[in-house]
């Protein structure tokens, strides 16, 4: 029978062109998560979205955007995610961080 562990999901919503120290912010977040030994990170690129400025960003040919929405998602133990937020927060100049309780099943 499968067993589930309590975990925390961190999502960072940002734009594709957001930077940190001259490189893409999503990339900086993934490398920082890896350095801190988190279980894993995934970057999801959205074909359409809008943020606080209400400007639509889309990948449609007639409205090419160079700043598509990006979500970085990381799931790990609560303590690990909460510690990582301290690393993450100074990297962000805009964007949004959300945290959700999740149940995680890790295959053997």
C-alpha distance (Angstrom), angle and dihedral (degrees) to the residues before:
residue distance angle dihedral
X1 . . .
X2 3.79 . .
X3 3.77 119.5 .
X4 3.75 124.6 -155.1
X5 3.79 127.9 -148.5
X6 3.77 125.1 -148.1
X7 3.79 109.7 -111.7
X8 3.79 141.2 162.2
X9 3.81 125.1 -120.0
X10 3.78 117.1 -148.8
X11 3.79 118.3 -163.4
X12 3.77 124.3 -173.8
X13 3.81 116.1 -164.3
X14 3.80 114.0 -159.3
X15 3.78 144.8 137.3
X16 3.77 124.7 -86.4
X17 3.81 91.9 -120.9
X18 3.83 95.9 50.8
X19 3.81 109.7 121.5
X20 3.79 140.0 -157.4
X21 3.79 119.2 -169.4
X22 3.81 90.4 -15.6
X23 3.80 97.8 -53.7
X24 3.80 131.6 91.3
X25 3.79 110.6 -72.1
X26 3.80 93.1 -135.1
X27 3.80 88.8 56.4
X28 3.81 92.3 48.4
X29 3.81 89.9 51.1
X30 3.82 93.2 51.2
X31 3.81 92.8 48.5
X32 3.82 91.4 47.1
X33 3.82 90.5 50.2
X34 3.80 90.1 50.5
X35 3.80 91.7 48.9
X36 3.79 90.4 52.6
X37 3.80 90.9 51.7
X38 3.79 98.3 -114.4
X39 3.80 117.1 168.0
X40 3.82 94.7 -109.0
X41 3.79 146.3 -51.4
X42 3.79 134.1 -137.4
X43 3.80 128.6 -161.4
X44 3.80 115.6 -150.4
X45 3.81 120.0 -166.8
X46 3.78 115.5 -153.2
X47 3.80 124.3 -144.9
X48 3.80 91.6 -145.7
X49 3.78 141.8 8.6
X50 3.78 147.6 119.6
X51 3.76 135.2 -132.2
X52 3.77 139.6 -161.4
X53 3.82 91.8 -50.9
X54 3.86 89.8 57.0
X55 3.81 91.1 -132.5
X56 3.81 110.6 145.3
X57 3.77 114.1 -125.9
X58 3.78 115.3 -163.5
X59 3.78 141.0 164.4
X60 3.82 93.0 -142.2
X61 3.79 111.4 130.1
X62 3.80 95.4 -122.1
X63 3.81 91.8 51.9
X64 3.78 105.1 35.4
X65 3.75 112.2 -174.1
X66 3.75 126.0 -162.8
X67 3.79 90.9 -163.7
X68 3.78 107.3 59.7
X69 3.80 119.6 171.9
X70 3.80 116.9 -90.7
X71 3.80 129.7 -168.4
X72 3.80 122.6 -163.9
X73 3.80 111.5 -159.3
X74 3.79 125.8 -166.5
X75 3.82 127.5 174.7
X76 3.79 122.5 -169.2
X77 3.79 142.5 122.5
X78 3.80 114.7 -45.3
X79 3.81 93.2 -112.8
X80 3.81 92.9 52.4
X81 3.81 93.7 48.3
X82 3.79 93.6 45.5
X83 3.82 90.2 51.4
X84 3.81 90.5 48.4
X85 3.80 91.7 54.0
X86 3.82 87.0 66.6
X87 3.82 88.9 57.4
X88 3.79 93.8 41.9
X89 3.80 101.6 48.1
X90 3.84 97.5 68.8
X91 3.83 89.7 50.6
X92 3.82 93.4 61.2
X93 3.78 123.7 83.6
X94 3.79 92.8 166.1
X95 3.76 136.3 -3.5
X96 3.77 132.6 79.4
X97 3.80 134.2 -88.8
X98 3.80 121.2 -154.1
X99 3.80 129.6 -176.4
X100 3.80 124.9 -159.7
X101 3.78 132.5 180.0
X102 3.80 109.3 -121.1
X103 3.78 139.3 174.2
X104 3.80 113.1 -122.7
X105 3.79 127.0 -159.1
X106 3.79 115.2 -165.0
X107 3.81 115.3 -165.0
X108 3.80 115.2 -129.9
